[in-house]
Amino acid sequence: MPLHQLPRGLRRLFYTVVAILALVAAIPLVDLTTLRQHLAAEASESLGRHVQIGALRLSLLPSPNVTLEGVAMSEQDGRSLFAQFSSARFSLGWNSLLQGRAEVVDARVEGLRLAVFPLADGRLNCDDLLAERPKKSRIDWHPTRIDLVGAALDWRDNDRITRFTKLDLHALDPEGETGAVTVLGNVAAPEWGGGLRIDSGLRLDRNKLTARLKGFKLGINVETQEWHDGRFALNGDLNLAGLPWRSVLANATAQASMQHGDQRWQAGFKTPELRLGEAGMSTGQLEAEFGIKSSSRELAGQLKVEKLAAETRGTLLADAARVRLQLLDDHQNAQLDFESPLRIEGWSKLVLQGFELTGAYRNKALPRGAIKLELGGRAALDLERERFDWESRGQLDDAPVTAQFSLEDFVSPKYAFGFDLARLDLTPYLPVADSEPLLDPAQQLDWRWLERLNARGDIRLGELDIGRYRVFNLQAHLEAAKKKLVLEPLAADIYGGQLKGKLLLDVSKTPHLQLTQTLAGMEIAALLSDAVGLERLSGHGNLNVDVNTSAQSLNDMRQGLSGRVDLTLTRGTVSGLDLGDMLRDLRSNLAKLTGDILPADTTRRTRFSDLSARFVLKDGIAESRDLQVRAPYFKLSGTGHVDLGRGEVDYQMNAVVAGGTGVPELDALRGVNIPIQLTGPLASPTYRIDTSALRDKLVSPPNAPATGTKATSTKPR
């Protein structure tokens, strides 16, 4: 049958088959080397860069395609390498070929390598490739699928390089209404690295150099030597445009979390619009939350700004930002509210310049209210350097205060500080008098906070009031490291005198406390009342303390005291007994030498001019063998011990009456040695006076042997 008699459909099929066979037969006749060289030359001329093509292959089955291998492209200077790929296959449509033109319907590029960086004028080194050119090629680009396999991209900014490796990109219908893209790969920055994934809708416009990515989702998993289990997610509707490069992420939300030692760090923000352009980044209203949580405490914060705008490249400013910080743990909590201009540099440094702060601090030891703060100053948080700095001046509990604070290394923090407060009165915040004690004396003290503390700083406090305790001009330098805390010098005006010395707390093994202090010019009455509950001794003098003890509990501290205490007093009294009056009374009334108990008047006092004693402490018991007291009518010496753990005293003293007093009753007792025993609770001891020597002196004939012994006891009411 003649060809022209075939049905039209069969004729068209026949012509197509013949054309295909002709093309297949013609492929071996094509000079591929010449074609490869022609394509490389044409690309070099069109792009203004040197282009090399290592090999070119043509295939018609199962579909027409062109494969380029070993392709490399130079930078604009023609010398350094910009990009290369191992192979690229471009599939062509049959219909376009039969019509005498080529239409790329899908592309697959393997082993792409390229480096992108900003030039001195702010443009990128790839911007010239995107510039519009007169169309000379008969190749049309309408891909329904684009695949990049095993790609790598280096982003270079000054000396910093961020590498994206093992990138696989799969885009379906990228120029259609239902386009979609998925990207998988790894990212490595100088300080961190991890895997990334992008999922999004996609609509490209090659003529306008724009891309719309609706439902954009970016996820990154991060690991470093110190940060683990890091996760970052960024969501929104992303619009990109080139020449100049700019982007807008609408309805942007972000979440980040990482594990840093035993701390879990979390942060997130949301904003209606996040813009990035030549001027930098800017946002609409921004709300952010962040937190650091460990097993023992939690720090939470919120940030609100009306607008963030770029000042210079990589720097954002907000005229007014509101920040709230909350510290929570088992024993204390604090809430701080800041209002301040905000500066963000490179997304790693946050600066509050000229902040105003109001806040409150609460502690279980201060159950009756919160301590208020009103401060102004400057604060800066540098995430890259892991450093926080703070300078402030203002009011703490209505008293002037200045403070400086710095922290380095968020995992193993090192603290430095300076604190100067005019006055702090904690009395209004203490528990009511009849409430239960805040700390059980037998309860084990928790020193875990000291195990990792690394700090140094200076403290100055004009006045400190804690109940009946008052301290003035407190000055201390603190050093804490390796499970040890040292306060040296530790100086203050206290109990009417000047305190100066050293305190050492060592919890490296069994908690241990060492105290070395000199207290000069003190009033002993208040000190003994506060320290051991003894209110029978007064005087003005000096106290030298060199003691150590276990620091496992308050009971252990009292019962484990060891060391030495030297005491010297002048112009003092011993209350509960007036020894001079008692001796005069006994001399004039012999009936009182019968041994009956004589009640003591607690309003009476024995005055002395000098008192000195050295106490040697061991296991909470203070022993003295050299008590010396000089009074107007007698001298007193003695030995004994004080059990600080049980709160008891047992002291044996000897009073010797001096002559020449001008008091006949006492002069008659000149040289008599009168034993006095002091026993019982420290708060209310019993005085026992041995009257046998008096009786012998007063009623026995000269040189007569002594009679039986009688003792007179006096016990304060």
Secondary structure, DSSP 8 states (H G I E B T S, - for coil): --GGGS-HHHHHHHHHHHHHHHHHHHGGGS-HHHHHHHHHHHHHHHHTS-EE--EEEEE-SSS-EEEEEEEEEE-TTSSSEEEEEEEEEEEE-HHHHHTT-EEEEEEEEES-EEEE-B-TTS-BTTGGGGS-------EEEEEEEEEEEEEEEEEEETTEEEEEEEEEEEEESTTSTT-EEEEEEEEE-SS-EEEEEEEEE-EEETTTTEEEEEEEEEEEEEE-SSEEEEEEEEEEEEEEETTTTEEEEEEEEEEEEEEETTEEEEEEEEEEEEEEETTEEEESSEEEEEEEE-SSEEEEEEEEES-BEESSTTEEEEEEEEEEEEEEESSEEEEEEEEEEEEEETTTEEEEEEEEEEEEEEETTEEEEEEEEEEEEEEEEETTTTEEEEEEEEEETTEEEEEEEEEE-SSS-EEEEEEEES-EE-GGGS--TTS--SS-TTS----HHHHS--EEEEEEEEEEEETTEEEEEEEEEEEEETTEEEEEEEEEEETTEEEEEEEEEE-SSS-EEEEEEEEEEEEHHHHHHHHH---SEEEEEEEEEEEEEE-SSHHHHHHT-EEEEEEEEEEEEEET--HHHHHHHHHH-GGGGG-----B-TT-EEEEEEEEEEEEEETTEEEEEEEEEE-SSEEEEEEEEEETTTTEEEEEEEEEE-S--S-HHHHTTTT-EEEEEEEEESSS-EEEEE-HHHHHHHHS-TT-------EEEE-B-
